[in-house]
């Protein structure tokens, strides 16, 4: 179904590409007239440049919308990215998948680092949906997502409290959302205490903020506690 919806927009994409080529030809010709030389060559150069840009944009959008087109929930792509983090960390990180948190449902991925927990969720949208964060507020198109952000913040607070109480040491939990598809306004968006970005950016984000600050608890200990407190979630 998703592939059919993507294909249904092909005619619209072709019309937009044709308009772009015409504009590029006219702009190149006018530019050639002003700078001198053979204007037709400038026109062709502008058109080729536009087609190259449009082709790269098409490939990027198609790659970013792959999860949506295949009807997936994004967990496989994000898990693949987190495996790279786990391997590169050499024991600094431990990753759990599909853990059920009472009162909050299933957390797609739980990443433990010394003294920290990262709760990684997935969002999947069609390519024509705009995702933007304005002054700390998240919007999908024109719709505010204040309740969704609040639920993620509550999730982080409850997980942090549960793990800290169980271990007798402070363990901070944060929510990171891996975005699949849609049109993302910025490489990284912040809404309240939640950070949203493309799935392939998540490992670098965690590595940049999960520095060992001398915490008394290791990633392995935190992961064991989280595994004990939050059982496996049911498969989608």
C-alpha positions in Angstrom: 0.0 0.0 0.0 2.8 2.4 0.9 4.7 1.7 -2.3 1.5 2.4 -4.2 1.0 5.7 -2.5 4.6 6.6 -3.3 4.1 5.6 -7.0 0.9 7.6 -7.1 2.9 10.8 -6.6 5.3 10.0 -9.4 3.3 12.1 -11.9 3.4 15.1 -9.5 7.2 14.7 -9.1 7.7 14.6 -12.8 5.7 17.8 -13.4 7.7 19.5 -10.6 11.0 18.3 -12.2 9.9 19.6 -15.7 9.0 23.0 -14.2 12.4 23.1 -12.5 14.2 22.3 -15.8 12.3 25.1 -17.6 13.1 27.6 -14.9 16.8 26.5 -14.9 17.0 26.9 -18.7 15.5 30.4 -18.6 17.7 31.4 -15.7 20.8 30.0 -17.3 20.0 31.7 -20.6 19.5 35.1 -19.0 22.6 34.7 -16.9 24.6 33.8 -20.1 23.3 37.0 -21.8 24.5 39.2 -18.9 27.9 37.6 -18.5 28.6 37.1 -22.2 29.4 34.0 -24.1 27.0 31.5 -25.6 23.9 31.8 -23.5 22.6 28.4 -24.6 25.5 26.7 -23.0 24.8 28.5 -19.7 21.2 27.4 -20.0 22.1 23.8 -20.5 24.6 24.0 -17.7 21.9 25.3 -15.3 19.5 22.6 -16.4 22.1 19.8 -15.9 22.9 21.3 -12.5 19.2 21.3 -11.5 18.7 17.7 -12.6 21.7 16.6 -10.6 20.4 18.4 -7.5 16.9 17.0 -8.1 18.2 13.5 -8.5 20.2 13.7 -5.3 17.2 15.1 -3.4 15.0 12.3 -4.8 17.4 9.6 -3.7 17.6 11.2 -0.2 13.9 11.4 0.2 13.4 7.8 -1.0 16.1 6.5 1.4 14.5 8.5 4.3 11.0 7.2 3.5 12.1 3.6 3.1 10.7 2.6 6.5 7.4 4.2 5.8 7.1 2.7 2.3 7.8 -0.8 3.6 5.2 -0.4 6.4 7.8 -0.9 9.1 7.8 0.7 12.6 11.4 1.9 12.4 12.8 -0.4 15.1 14.9 -2.5 12.7 16.7 0.5 11.2 17.3 2.1 14.6 18.5 -1.2 16.1 21.0 -1.5 13.3 22.4 2.0 14.1 22.6 1.1 17.8 24.6 -2.0 17.1 27.3 0.3 15.7 27.2 2.3 18.9 27.5 -0.9 21.0 30.4 -2.2 19.0 32.3 1.0 18.9 31.8 1.6 22.6 33.7 -1.5 23.6 31.6 -2.2 26.7 30.7 1.5 27.4 27.1 0.9 26.2 24.6 -1.9 26.6 21.4 -2.0 24.4 18.1 -3.6 25.2 15.2 -3.8 22.8 11.4 -3.7 23.3 11.1 -3.3 27.1 7.7 -2.8 28.7 7.5 0.1 31.1 4.4 -0.1 33.3 2.0 2.7 32.5 3.9 3.7 29.4 3.8 0.7 27.0 6.8 -0.5 25.1 10.1 1.4 24.8 11.6 0.4 21.5 15.3 0.6 22.6 17.0 1.2 25.9 20.6 2.3 25.8 22.6 2.2 29.0 25.9 4.1 29.6 27.7 4.9 32.9 25.1 6.7 35.1 22.7 7.2 32.2 19.8 5.7 30.4 18.6 6.6 26.9 15.1 5.6 25.9 15.0 5.5 22.1 11.6 5.6 20.4 10.7 5.6 16.7 8.5 7.9 14.7 7.4 7.0 11.2 5.8 9.5 8.8 4.9 9.8 5.1 7.3 12.0 3.1 4.8 14.9 2.9 4.5 15.5 6.6 6.6 18.4 8.1 8.1 17.8 11.6 9.2 21.0 13.2 10.1 22.2 16.7 9.2 25.9 17.4 10.3 27.4 20.8 10.4 24.0 22.4 7.1 22.9 21.0 6.7 20.0 18.5 4.4 20.1 15.5 3.5 17.5 12.9 2.2 19.7 10.1 0.0 22.2 11.9 -0.9 19.9 14.8 0.8 20.5 18.2 2.2 17.4 19.8 2.3 18.7 23.4 0.6 15.7 24.9 3.0 13.3 23.1 6.0 15.2 24.3 4.6 15.3 27.8 4.1 11.5 27.7 7.8 11.1 26.7 8.9 13.4 29.5 6.8 11.4 32.0 8.3 8.2 30.7 11.9 9.5 31.3 11.0 10.6 34.8 9.3 7.4 35.8 12.1 5.2 34.4 14.8 7.4 36.1 13.0 7.1 39.4 12.5 3.4 39.2 16.1 2.6 38.2 17.6 5.0 40.7 15.5 3.6 43.5 16.4 0.0 42.6 20.1 0.8 42.4 20.4 3.2 45.2 22.3 5.6 42.9 21.0 8.5 40.7 20.5 7.3 37.1 19.2 9.9 34.7 16.9 8.8 31.8 16.3 10.8 28.6 14.1 10.2 25.6 15.6 10.3 22.1 13.3 9.9 19.2 14.5 8.4 15.9 12.5 10.0 13.0 11.9 7.9 9.9 10.4 9.7 6.9 8.7 13.1 6.9 10.3 16.4 6.3 12.5 17.3 9.3 13.0 21.0 9.9 16.4 20.7 11.5 19.1 18.0 11.9 18.2 17.9 15.6 15.0 19.1 17.1 14.3 19.7 20.8 10.9 19.7 22.4 10.8 20.0 26.1 13.2 17.4 27.4 13.0 15.3 24.3 15.4 15.3 21.3 14.4 14.2 17.8 16.6 13.3 14.9 17.2 10.8 12.1 18.0 7.3 13.3 21.5 7.3 11.9 22.3 10.4 14.0 21.3 8.8 17.3 24.5 6.9 18.0 26.7 10.0 17.6 24.3 12.0 19.8 24.5 9.5 22.6 28.2 9.1 22.4 28.7 12.9 22.5 26.7 13.1 25.8 27.3 9.8 27.5 30.8 10.6 28.8 31.8 8.7 31.9 31.6 11.3 34.7 32.9 8.9 37.4 29.5 7.4 38.1 29.5 4.6 40.6 27.2 2.5 38.3 28.3 1.0 35.0 26.4 0.6 31.8 26.2 -3.2 32.4 24.8 -2.8 35.9 22.2 -0.3 34.7 21.2 -2.5 31.8 20.8 -5.5 34.1 18.5 -3.4 36.4 16.4 -2.1 33.5 16.1 -5.7 32.2 14.9 -6.8 35.6 12.4 -4.0 36.1 11.1 -3.8 32.6 10.2 -7.1 31.0 10.1 -7.8 27.3 7.4 -6.1 25.3 5.2 -8.0 23.0 6.2 -7.9 19.3 4.3 -5.5 17.1 
